[in-house]
Amino acid sequence: MQRAAMLNNIKRQMALQKARTVVQPAVDVFINHRGIDTKRSIASLLYNQLLLSRIPSFLDNKNMKPGDKLFEHIDKAILGCKIGVAVFSPRYCESYFCLHELALMMESRKKVIPIFCDVKPSQLRVTDHKLCSPSEIKRFNYAIEEAKNTVGLAFDTSKGNWADVVMYTTELVKETLIEIDNEKNAARPVEMVY
């Protein structure tokens, strides 16, 4: 079991090295979510609203096709994006993929907007089902703690309005993209023309 986890880690590291060759971001927003909980609701609604707002976004079932290498494609999208939207749900932490994506967003210092959908931040816990190496568990715990300590949106699907949370998140994404672009432009050296 330990050997398999080590080999998987090496494969992911190799895919990550390939993905780091991204020059231009292919998408502005990466939507991280637990598909079984949120794909047919908030994740898809948000993706569609972002596209209507002309904000290139990544949602696995919309941007990937049969034959795509899962980790390579997803890692490349995360490393190339400007913002991550993490949609936390009650079963989010049961997914290795969700945790890997969140960890990569945090490690690459992406701005992450959390949406706590039917779950409180304090309820998020990484459980070790003996499928992950100790280093992966450490990565995942770090990412979850970072997300818990980031101001996010709370959404209760039994009481909340889907349209409101999707529109608010879209506006938040727009504002954040403007802030990122302004910071990037302020950091550029000014050329003097004589």
Buried (B, 14 or more C-beta within 10 A) or exposed (E): EEEEBEEBBEEBEEBBEEBEEBEEBEBBBBBBBBBEBBBEBBBBBBBBBBBEEEBBBBBBEBBBEEEEBEBBBBBBBBBBBBBBBBBBBEBBBBBBBBBBBBBBBBBBEBBBBBBBBBBEBEEBEBEEEEEBBEEBBEBBBBBBBBBBEBEBBBBEBEEBEEEEBBBBBBEBBBEBBEEBEEEEEEEEEEEEEE
